[in-house]
Amino acid sequence: MQAITIAIGKTGINFFAQQLVAKELVNLLSQLRPPNKTINIGRIDILYSTADNIVINLTNGTLVNFTPAFESVTQNSGGNFPLVMQAVNFNAQYAWEETYSYTHCTFIAGVGVICDNPVNKDNKFTYTPSFSSLTVNVPLQFEYDNQSQTWSIVAGTTTGNAVSSSANIPSDSIIQEENQECFSSHASDATASALSAIDFSSSLNTLITGNLASIPASGNLGDGMVYDFSLGDSGLLFPNNDGIQMGVKGGASYNGTAFSGANPPSLPLPIPPADSDTSHHLNMYVSNYEVDALNWVYFEAGKLNLLIKPEDLPDAQLLKVSSYTTYEPRFSPMLPLSCMRKSRKTPHQPPHSKLFIYSTRP
């Protein structure tokens, strides 16, 4: 049985990716913290003096002016949808702590180099490297879980590639004191490279793993009403890896009693809108069985008790068929009631439209 069938095209996939997934990702990414990092520098020479066993620890990282946004989503085989988010022009902020053993030496003419005993140093700074961009790649899987009867969007292994625009090594760091005449600041350059290669992927995977969004297959409408959105006969398909097709059982129940309408349908699957169709998200077939089931369950629950008059609507023209002929030309042959009364003829009925309601009545 499937009283509703749906086909989602490229435009619809983009829309749902932004509405269902990207917003959730933005919330998760707002919690992103750059990972702690330890950099072992070793030794540098500072004129006649030296700094040995230099270790830089970066901790308590945060992000400043970090505003990730949806970039794109594509479709690969097997229902995989790689999604890309990107943030530009932001800073990280760390607590920088450098420890080392410092040996101060001086040159005395006629004597040579005289060195003091080594002294352990521990310097702390605020470190704010800047990044021109961070691209986050999230592989998504759209699937139906038969056990939990849930439609889910699941994230796989997420990666993040950052592009550094400036390492911004603290000006008072011992690294900045390296003897550039002899060694061309190789330690400073190496440190800058290491700092620029901050790996965001591990932190991203901690945040973005497993279920991102889910839609329960059997929806509780309240007051004893339950709507069945579980997987239908056709299953979940990805035709030519270019769109999504699914069948939904439909139907409803009230206080555990299912709607017992005649001729439960199994509708065919519609064709997904073409990639070039930027106006429509999806095509849908709906059986009258589905409409009857929802009307029945709301009636049983005493919910069909609202009277709406034309004057209650912002635009009473919405009640007229002419408001919808642009979207469904098959409605055009329907004549106004005044014309029917004048002609005293049977009104012309439009041909049955498979785009909207499928009749399963005998």
C-alpha positions in Angstrom: 0.0 0.0 0.0 1.1 3.6 -0.7 -1.5 6.3 -0.7 1.1 9.0 -1.3 4.1 8.9 -3.7 6.7 11.6 -4.0 9.5 12.5 -6.4 12.0 15.2 -5.3 14.2 16.9 -7.9 17.5 18.8 -7.7 15.7 22.1 -6.6 13.9 20.2 -3.9 17.0 18.5 -2.6 18.7 21.9 -2.4 15.7 23.4 -0.5 15.4 20.5 2.0 19.2 20.4 2.5 19.1 24.1 3.5 15.9 23.9 5.6 16.4 20.5 7.3 20.1 20.1 7.4 22.0 23.4 7.0 20.3 25.1 9.8 21.1 22.2 12.1 24.7 22.3 10.9 25.0 26.0 11.6 23.8 25.3 15.2 26.4 22.5 15.6 29.2 24.5 14.0 28.6 27.4 16.4 29.9 25.0 19.1 33.1 24.2 17.1 36.3 24.7 19.0 39.7 24.5 17.4 41.6 21.5 18.8 44.5 21.9 21.3 47.9 21.7 19.6 51.4 21.1 20.8 54.4 22.2 18.7 57.9 21.1 19.5 60.4 23.6 18.2 63.7 22.3 19.8 66.5 24.9 19.9 67.0 28.3 18.5 70.1 30.6 18.7 69.6 34.2 19.8 72.9 36.0 18.9 75.2 34.4 21.5 72.4 33.0 23.7 70.2 29.9 23.2 66.7 28.7 23.9 66.5 24.9 24.2 63.6 22.4 24.3 61.0 25.0 23.2 57.5 23.6 23.4 54.4 25.6 22.5 51.0 24.5 23.8 47.8 26.0 22.4 44.7 25.4 24.5 41.2 26.6 25.1 40.6 27.5 21.5 37.6 29.5 20.4 36.5 31.0 17.1 35.7 34.7 16.5 33.5 36.1 13.7 32.8 32.5 12.7 29.6 32.4 10.5 29.4 29.2 8.5 26.8 29.2 5.6 25.4 26.6 3.2 27.4 26.4 0.0 26.1 23.5 -2.0 24.8 19.9 -2.0 25.2 17.3 -4.7 24.0 13.7 -5.2 26.2 10.7 -5.5 25.3 7.0 -5.9 23.4 5.1 -3.3 21.6 8.0 -1.8 24.7 9.9 -0.7 24.5 13.7 -0.7 27.8 15.5 0.0 27.0 18.9 1.5 29.5 21.8 1.7 29.4 24.6 4.3 31.9 27.5 4.3 33.0 30.2 6.7 35.2 33.1 5.6 37.4 35.7 7.3 37.4 34.6 10.9 39.9 34.2 13.7 40.8 31.5 16.2 41.8 32.5 19.7 44.1 30.4 21.9 45.9 30.5 25.2 49.6 30.3 24.1 52.0 28.9 26.6 55.7 28.4 25.6 58.2 26.7 27.9 62.0 26.4 27.3 65.4 26.5 28.9 67.2 29.8 28.3 70.9 30.2 28.4 72.0 33.8 28.4 75.5 34.4 27.0 77.6 37.5 26.3 80.8 38.1 24.3 83.7 39.8 26.1 86.6 41.0 23.9 89.7 39.1 24.7 87.8 36.6 26.8 85.2 35.1 24.5 81.6 34.0 25.1 80.6 33.8 28.8 77.3 32.0 29.6 75.1 32.1 32.7 73.5 28.9 34.0 70.3 27.8 32.1 67.0 29.2 33.4 63.6 27.6 32.8 61.1 30.0 31.2 57.3 29.8 31.0 55.7 32.6 28.9 51.9 33.0 28.3 50.2 35.0 25.6 46.9 35.3 23.7 47.2 33.9 20.3 44.9 34.9 17.4 45.6 33.3 14.0 43.4 34.5 11.2 41.8 32.3 8.5 40.5 33.3 5.1 38.2 30.3 4.9 37.1 27.0 6.4 35.4 24.6 4.1 33.4 21.8 5.8 32.5 18.7 3.8 29.7 16.6 5.3 28.7 13.4 3.5 25.0 12.8 4.1 22.9 9.7 3.7 19.1 9.8 3.3 17.6 6.6 4.5 14.6 4.8 6.1 15.1 2.8 9.3 12.6 -0.1 9.3 13.2 -0.9 13.0 12.5 2.6 14.3 10.2 3.5 11.4 12.1 6.8 10.9 13.2 8.8 7.9 16.7 10.0 8.7 19.5 12.2 7.4 22.7 10.8 8.7 26.2 12.4 8.6 29.3 10.4 7.9 33.0 11.3 8.4 33.2 15.1 8.2 36.3 17.0 7.1 37.3 20.6 7.4 39.9 22.3 5.3 41.1 25.7 6.6 43.1 28.3 4.7 45.3 30.4 6.9 45.8 34.1 6.1 48.1 34.9 8.9 49.8 32.9 11.7 50.1 36.0 13.9 52.9 34.6 16.2 52.9 36.7 19.4 55.4 39.5 19.2 56.9 38.7 22.6 57.4 35.0 21.9 60.9 33.6 22.1 60.4 32.4 18.5 60.6 36.0 17.3 64.1 36.4 18.9 65.8 33.9 16.6 69.1 35.0 15.1 67.9 35.7 11.6 71.3 36.5 10.3 72.5 32.9 10.7 69.5 30.8 10.3 67.0 32.9 8.3 64.3 32.4 10.9 63.7 28.8 10.0 62.1 28.0 13.4 59.8 30.9 13.1 58.8 29.9 9.6 58.3 26.2 10.7 56.2 27.4 13.6 54.0 29.5 11.3 53.5 26.6 9.0 52.6 24.3 11.9 50.1 26.8 13.3 48.6 27.4 9.9 47.9 23.6 9.6 45.4 23.4 12.4 43.3 20.3 11.8 39.6 21.0 12.3 38.5 17.6 11.1 38.7 15.8 14.5 36.6 18.5 16.2 34.1 18.5 13.4 33.6 14.8 13.6 33.0 15.1 17.3 30.2 17.5 16.6 28.7 16.2 13.4 28.2 12.4 13.6 25.0 10.3 13.2 21.5 11.6 13.0 21.2 15.3 11.9 17.5 15.3 11.2 14.7 12.7 11.3 11.0 12.5 10.5 9.0 9.9 12.5 7.3 7.5 10.1 4.2 7.4 12.3 3.3 10.9 13.3 1.3 11.5 16.4 -1.2 14.3 15.6 -2.4 14.5 19.1 -5.8 13.6 20.6 -5.5 10.0 19.7 -4.8 10.7 16.0 -1.9 9.0 14.3 -0.8 9.5 10.7 1.1 6.7 9.0 4.1 8.1 7.1 6.0 4.7 6.9 7.7 3.4 3.8 5.3 2.2 1.1 5.5 -0.6 -1.5 8.0 1.1 -3.8 10.5 1.7 -1.1 13.1 4.5 -1.3 14.7 5.0 -4.7 17.4 7.3 -6.2 16.6 7.1 -10.0 19.8 7.5 -12.1 21.4 9.2 -9.0 19.4 12.3 -9.9 16.5 12.8 -7.5 14.6 10.9 -4.9 11.5 8.7 -5.2 9.5 7.2 -2.3 6.2 5.7 -1.6 4.4 6.4 1.7 1.7 4.1 3.1 -0.5 6.9 4.3 -3.7 6.2 6.2 -4.4 7.1 9.7 -5.8 5.7 13.0 -7.8 7.0 15.9 -7.2 5.6 19.4 -5.6 2.6 17.8 -8.4 1.9 15.3 -7.1 2.2 11.7 -9.1 3.8 8.9 -10.9 1.0 7.1 -11.7 2.6 3.7 -12.2 0.4 0.7 -9.5 -0.3 -2.0 -6.3 0.7 -0.3 -4.2 2.0 -3.2 -0.6 1.5 -4.4 0.1 4.6 -6.4 2.8 4.7 -9.1 5.9 6.8 -8.5 6.0 10.2 -10.2 9.0 11.4 -12.1 11.3 13.9 -10.3 11.3 17.4 -11.7 14.1 18.0 -14.2 17.4 19.6 -13.0 16.4 22.6 -15.2 13.2 23.0 -13.3 14.0 25.7 -10.7 10.3 26.4 -9.8 9.2 23.1 -8.4 10.7 21.1 -5.5 8.8 17.9 -6.1 6.0 16.0 -7.8 3.4 14.2 -5.7 0.5 11.8 -6.2 -2.1 11.7 -3.5 -4.9 9.1 -3.4 -8.4 10.1 -2.3 -7.9 7.2 0.2 -5.4 9.4 2.0 -7.8 12.4 2.1 -10.6 10.2 3.3 -8.4 8.8 6.1 -7.4 12.2 7.4 -11.0 13.5 7.2 -12.2 10.4 9.1 -9.6 10.6 11.8 -10.2 14.3 12.4 -14.0 13.7 12.4 -13.6 10.9 15.0 -11.6 13.2 17.2 -14.2 15.9 16.9 -11.9 18.3 15.1 -14.0 19.0 12.0 -15.9 21.8 13.8 -14.5 24.9 12.3 -16.6 27.1 10.0 -14.7 29.3 7.7 -16.5 31.9 5.6 -15.2 33.9 2.7 -15.0 37.0 4.8 -12.7 35.2 7.3 -10.0 34.8 4.6 -7.4 37.5 3.7 -8.4 37.0 0.1 -11.8 35.4 -0.6 -10.7 34.8 -4.2 -8.7 31.9 -3.0 -12.0 29.9 -2.8 -12.4 30.3 -6.6 -11.0 27.7 -9.1 -9.8 30.6 -11.3 -7.1 31.3 -8.6 -5.4 28.0 -9.5 -5.7 27.5 -13.2 -2.2 29.0 -13.7 -0.8 26.1 -11.7 -3.2 23.4 -13.0 -4.6 24.2 -16.4 -7.0 21.2 -16.1 -9.2 23.2 -13.8 -9.9 25.7 -16.6 -13.0 24.0 -18.1 -14.9 24.4 -14.8 -17.6 27.0 -15.4 -18.8 29.6 -12.8 -22.0 28.6 -11.0 -23.8 31.5 -12.6 -23.1 30.2 -16.1 -24.3 26.7 -15.1 -27.6 28.1 -13.9 -28.1 30.1 -17.0 -27.3 27.3 -19.4 -29.2 24.7 -17.4 -26.7 22.2 -18.8 -24.5 19.7 -16.9 -21.3 21.4 -16.2 -18.2 20.2 -18.0 -15.9 18.3 -15.7 -12.2 18.5 -16.1 -10.3 15.3 -17.0 -9.1 13.4 -13.9 -5.7 14.7 -12.8 -3.1 12.2 -11.6 -1.0 15.1 -10.3 -3.3 15.7 -7.4 -5.9 13.1 -6.3 -6.0 9.4 -7.3 -9.5 7.9 -6.9 -9.7 4.4 -5.6 -13.4 4.3 -5.2 -15.3 1.7 -7.4 
